[in-house]
Amino acid sequence: MKKTVALFSAAVLLGLGLAQSGCSSNNNESKVTKISVITPKDSLKVPNGIIELPLAAKSGTAYFYEPARKTEKTPIIMVPGMGLSAYIFTDTPDERKAWADIFSENGHPVYVYEDPSIMVHEGVDYEKTGMKGRKWNTTRTWSTWGMGPEYPKPYEEVKYPVQQFDSLVASFPDYGNFGFIEVKKDSMATSGASKLAKNAKQSEGHTDNQQAEARGGRRRGGGGGGFGAQIQVENLLTLMDQVGDCILMVHSASGSTGFEAIRQNGDNAEALIVLEPVGSPVKEGDVKKHFADIPFLGVYGDNIDNRRQGRRKQAVEETIRLIKENGGSAEMIDLPAMSIYGNTHLMMQDTNNAEIAGMIMQWIENQQK
């Protein structure tokens, strides 16, 4: 990371539910600050009652990349997929420039975010909480994410730097669910909580969900009795609220979190960029109410059918169709359709990541004219 400075004073950050920590300096380039994102709520209503939120369920982290030159460009929040750390946006295995730097150098303030399921947050004793961690499986990720048909054989045109694949594997954090949190019965628990559980069918931490991810299917349940999804949504909304008007960029399973966050409060979302997401909305009423007024961009790499991601891509295409039919702006960057082959699920780290970033930044400029 590059030179680091404080985003706000510590007192202001704490008052906002954001706390600065871990600052260090290096070189004289973009400024980077590590920020704790603390959900301000102490409890949540859930389908079967109410839960008290321990620090582990309230703690996210954001890495703020402040552009070296001030511009009027909209901040971007980048959200990695399930079980992935900020590394996929802040670094590349072969040490090329990463998206956080590329977008920041283009003038966008960038926040790379890790939600509470990623077990890296300062001040949290995960062993004491009972939160159980797991990591992605090396051989499964190779084929599921499009490096090759089977580990360690790469696709002929693969764009990922597969010679440094071990660096990606080394970056995999422990990630867990929130099943350790006890639900307290509450007669006032509303049916709205049940509706939330139905809308947010995901958990950032179950082995079953990894298997569903590998199959290209939807992930099951909620990490902790159906409320894990809302824990993640609350923390993301905390960051979005403090950043203000922003572009939300979600990757893979974080799509479900991002879509639900916008359903609950999309006031700050200036645009939504989805990178091979889970959970793209396909019901017209949902799209018309929550997404038609927000510029929408889908981005897809190669070997989708081999990766069993065809239905997810079809869902994004349906979202785009519905947004357009309801008067909104929506597009797809379909790289193979543009004769760009070999891109993976981790396109932000692929060898042509700067080219893809350029396409996205051009789309952003077009939306803001």
C-alpha positions, -999 to +999 in steps of 0.1 A: +000+000+000+010+036-005+014+066+017-012+066+045-029+095+063-060+099+085-093+102+067-109+121+096-098+128+132-101+098+155-129+115+175-150+122+144-145+087+131-156+071+163-187+093+163-195+082+128-191+045+135-157+046+117-124+043+135-090+049+120-062+024+128-030+008+115-017+038+096+018+037+081+035+056+054+053+044+023+065+065-007+048+097-018+020+084-039-018+079-032-027+081+004-042+050+020-060+048+054-072+017+072-106+024+088-127+003+111-164+003+101-185-002+132-222-008+129-239+017+152-268-007+162-264-029+193-292-053+183-313-065+154-347-079+150-345-113+133-372-139+122-374-157+156-367-128+179-339-104+186-301-106+187-275-086+205-246-077+182-212-086+196-182-067+183-174-095+158-208-089+141-204-051+141-168-048+128-159-043+091-128-027+076-123-003+048-091+008+031-095+044+019-074+053-012-073+091-014-064+104-049-032+124-050-051+151-069-085+164-058-114+159-083-151+160-083-153+123-091-177+101-072-162+077-045-163+040-052-168+013-026-153-020-038-167-051-021-149-085-025-169-117-028-175-144-002-144-154+017-121-129-001-102-101+014-094-066+002-064-082-015-083-088-048-087-050-052-056-037-035-030-061-050-022-084-079-003-117-075+024-106-100+027-071-085+010-051-113-011-021-105-044-031-088-079-016-092-077+005-060-047+023-074-060+025-109-093+040-100-078+063-074-052+076-098-081+084-122-094+107-094-120+085-077-117+082-039-118+044-033-129+024-003-120-013-004-143-030+021-142-062+041-174-072+059-178-087+094-176-123+081-139-117+071-121-126+103-094-099+102-108-070+121-087-054+148-099-057+184-120-088+179-111-120+197-126-145+173-115-175+194-133-161+224-165-155+204-167-190+191-169-178+155-155-206+134-134-198+104-128-216+071-110-208+039-115-214+002-103-247-013-074-243-037-085-269-063-122-257-062-113-221-068-091-229-097-119-244-118-148-224-103-132-191-109-120-199-144-082-204-142-085-238-159-107-269-163-090-286-134-061-278-110-034-270-120-041-271-157-048-235-171-070-225-200-050-218-230-060-181-231-063-175-194-057-139-183-050-147-147-013-147-137-015-185-128+022-188-122+016-167-091-017-185-081-001-194-047+000-157-038-037-155-042-042-187-021-019-172+006-043-141+007-074-162+015-086-151+050-105-171+075-142-163+071-171-174+093-207-171+100-227-158+130-243-190+142-227-184+176-251-155+183-280-165+205-315-155+194-336-141+222-374-145+219-392-113+213-430-111+208-425-078+190-403-094+163-420-084+130-430-102+099-406-078+081-377-097+096-391-129+081-393-111+047-357-100+051-346-136+056-364-146+025-348-118+004-313-124+017-307-161+011-270-160+017-244-166+044-207-156+042-193-187+058-210-221+052-192-250+035-226-257+019-225-222+004-190-229-011-204-260-027-233-240-041-209-214-054-189-241-071-220-254-088-231-220-099-262-222-078-277-200-051-262-201-017-283-214+012-296-201+045-284-172+065-252-173+085-267-178+119-304-186+118-311-164+088-297-132+102-261-133+089-271-116+057-286-086+076-255-083+098-235-078+066-260-054+051-261-032+082-223-029+082-222-020+045-249+006+049-229+021+077-200+027+054-223+039+025-240+064+049-207+079+060-191+080+025-223+096+011-230+096-026-210+067-040-207+041-067-211+006-052-190-021-069-199-057-057-182-089-067-197-124-067-215-133-035-213-097-022-238-090-049-265-103-026-254-080+002-252-050-021-286-056-037-302-059-003-284-028+010-299-008-019-333-022-013-331-010+023-315+024+016-303+032-019-302+070-014-264+072-016-260+049-046-251+069-076-244+038-096-242+000-092-214-021-108-217-058-105-189-082-112-203-117-119-227-113-090-250-136-070-286-125-066-292-101-094-329-090-092-352-105-118-387-095-106-400-064-123-416-049-093-383-052-073-363-037-102-387-009-108-389+001-072-353-002-062-330-003-092-344+014-122-332+048-111-296+037-104-272+033-134-263-003-136-233-021-151-227-058-153-192-072-161-186-108-172-155-128-180-149-159-200-157-197-197-190-189-180-207-222-190-176-242-179-178-225-146-216-232-143-223-195-140-247-193-169-278-187-148-262-159-129-253-142-161-288-146-174-301-130-142-279-100-148-291-098-184-327-099-171-319-071-146-305-050-174-336-056-196-360-047-168-341-015-159-342-004-195-379-012-199-385+009-168-366+039-181-333+034-165-297+031-177-281-004-177-254-020-198-232-051-198-194-054-205-194-089-218-157-095-225-159-126-247-186-109-268-160-082-274-135-108-285-116-105-252-110-141-241-096-158-210-108-134-182-116-150-149-139-145-120-111-123-105-110-100-135-097-072-113-064-091-110-063-105-146-034-094-168-057-070-187-072-055-155-062-020-165-080-023-198-112-035-180-109-007-154-107+017-183-139+004-198-156+008-164-143+043-158-155+054-193-189+040-185-189+060-152-180+092-171-208+086-196-233+083-168-223+115-152-224+137-184 
